[in-house]
Structures are given as structure tokens and as C-alpha cells.
Amino acid sequence: MLGGKLFDDKGSGGFTVDKAKEIQKRSAEIEKSRQYREGLKNKYGTGGLPANYKETEQKAFEEAAKFKGKTNNEITARQPKKGAPEKLPSNLRYPYSIIDNTMDFIKFTVCKYKRNQSTLGDDNTNNYVTKNDKDLMGDVLGDIILPIPAQLSDTNTANYGSSNMNFMQAAGMGAGRALMEQGGTNKAGQEINKLIAGFQSEKGKEQISAFFGAQAVNAFGGNLSPAQVLARGTGAVINPNMELLFSGPSLRNFSYSFKMTPRFEQEAHTVRTIIKAFKRNMAPKGAGGDFLKTPNIFQIQYLYEGKPHPYLNRIKLCALTNVATNYTGDGTYATYNDGAPISMQLNLTFSELTPIYNEDYLAYDVDTDGVGY
């Protein structure tokens, strides 16, 4: 090899060292490309898909099935924290070793709150309206039995309010009703004529005068009503025809106070669980989520020999609205060796979920509902 040439003789085709290096470089690139393609083949298979695409596809189908039938809000909403089991332990009673079916006691039944579905009933009424409080009662979670408290009472109230309608308002009401009735044009005219006649009377003229007089005085910064001007001028006022009218029912509240003095370890543990049960079941559900659920509700019963008390009132389903616990029931902090307070005072306040209606009472000659509600 002379002069930088691999072949110098004629017919060598001019095959030089530079061309040999170029061929070697292209061969190396081809080998590198072949190795790259071989790696892709091993990794993704021959069809351009991952070698394990069947397994990946199955996982994707399973994930999609989880969201099938769910709304966008359900998919994107934050999931609430999962709580401990809600079922109450058995034998939640105080005193622990005394209460039985031969005694009078009060029973608190804890149950889940069940809201009516937003569908139309058979009578075309919307189930957003609760007609029977029992429709709100869901699964029963357990009972708590306590002695009848020292103070026991119930208070029933109804809401009334005063209503006024003077002769001008009455005439306007009569004219409006006449217009709504069939062929009421003539009646409406008669009512309007009565109103005009009232204004044309002596008292009516005084009322009109008082009205415009009050407007004139108020224009200069006064604060007089036509009734005040009329009273000052004539010593008379418009008859308001006041009447007491029913405005609606009310919801009852019940308060109970229990003093608990556990005498032995098992009873102290039970008292602790009872207090925890009341506190937990008045708390809303859904911590950490976007929405909260209604707390559990209570059914309260006064029992006599294991049956509804024949002389005490009945109570509809209630919500527990307040729990107050005094851990120094005797006014001094004192505990047993395990830390259990010697005396505790538990105060509970409940509110009924629905009002009391006349139809809730049984006949007077039926005593199975005691004194009723």
C-alpha cells in the first residue's frame, strides 16, 4: 500500500483507505440499528405492542368497570374516612346488675337515619316530604338502657299569631276573590262600590284626610302614620279586626339527666361505653369527604315491666342535639385505681324529627298509647 492507496494498479476501481473507513462506519451503524430493533422486539413484541399487553388490557377493563354507572361527582368526589363498626355492644345498661323486666326504665334505641328516595309515590306525592317518622328509621344498631330519671316531663306547644284585617283590606280581598270566581265581575264592582262608600262616610273622609296629612308632615322629616294622625285628630283608630290564627306545629325537645356512680370495674367500663355511644351517634358521618351524612337517630321509650309504659307519654324519633358530661359528679375530682371517675353526671337533649298531629293519637277508650304524645 503506497501513496495512501490500497490498490494502485489499473482496474482497482480507485478503492482507497478513505472508502474502506466509510464502509466500516456504515457497517457499524447497521449493526447498531439491528441491535436496537432486536431490543424493541424483545421488549414490545413483533406487533408494536408490549409483550404483556393482554395483562395490561385486562387491568384497564377492570379499572373502567369500577366507574361504570357513576356520575362525574361520584368519580371526582373525595372519599370520606372509614369509621369503626357502628354496631353497639350488647348489655349497655346502668346500673349493670340491677335493671330487668320487672322494673321501670328508659330505653334508647340507636338506628341509622334513612332518607326517603326522591321519587313519586302511588298517590303522586313527592317523597321529599316525610309523612310518617318511622320512614326515617333505618337499621337498628343497638340499645342503651338507663333508669327513669328523677325529673321527667313533656311539653306540647302549638304556634299561633295575631292577624289584622281592616275594612279596606277586607274590601280589597272581596274584590280580588270576586274577580277569580266565574262571572265575578259584577261582584267585584259591588265590593269596590262598598269601599268607595266607606271612604265617602264621615270616618272615611277623616281617614283620607289623616293619610294625606301624614304624608305632608313626613315630607318635612316627620315620622307619623295615618293611624297616629287619625287618633290625634279624632280619638279613633281603624278597627284592625284582630284575630289569633294558627301558624303551624312545633317540634318538642326532651332533656334527661343521669347521675352515674359505678361501683365496680365492669360497671365503670360500661358507663364509659354508654357515654361514648351517645357522643358518637350524635356526630355526622363523612370526615374528609365532600359531603356529610346525617348522624344516627334515637327511638326513646319508657318501659314498664318490659312494655310501653301505660301512663307516660310517647316520643317520636329524635335527634340527639346536645351531650354534656360532668366527670366530677360530686363536685370533687376523684377516681378509682384504674382512673375511672367515682361519679359522673350525663345530660342529654333530644329534639323530635317530626311534629305531633291530631291523627297520631288513638281513641280515648284505648290506653295502649298511655297519655299519647
Buried (B, 14 or more C-beta within 10 A) or exposed (E): EEEEBBEEEEEEEEEBEEEEEEEEEEEEEEEEEEEEEEEEEEEBEEEEEEEEEEEEEEEEEEEEEEEEEEEEEEEEEEEBEEEEEBEBEEEBBBBBEEBEEEBEBBBBBBBBBBEBEEEEEEEEEEBEEBEEBEBBBEEEBBBBBBBBBEEEEEEEEEEEEEEEBBBBEBBBEBBEEBEEEEEBEEBBEBBBEBBEEBBEEEBBEBBEBBBEBBEEBEEEEEEBEBBBBBBEEBEEEBEBEEEEEEEEBBBBBBBBEBBBBBEEEEBBBBBBBBBEBBEBBBEEBBEEEEEEEBBBBBBBBBBBEEEBBEEBBBBBBBBBEEBEBBBBBBEEEEEEEEEBBBBBBBBBBBEBBBBBEEEBBEEEEEEEBBEEB
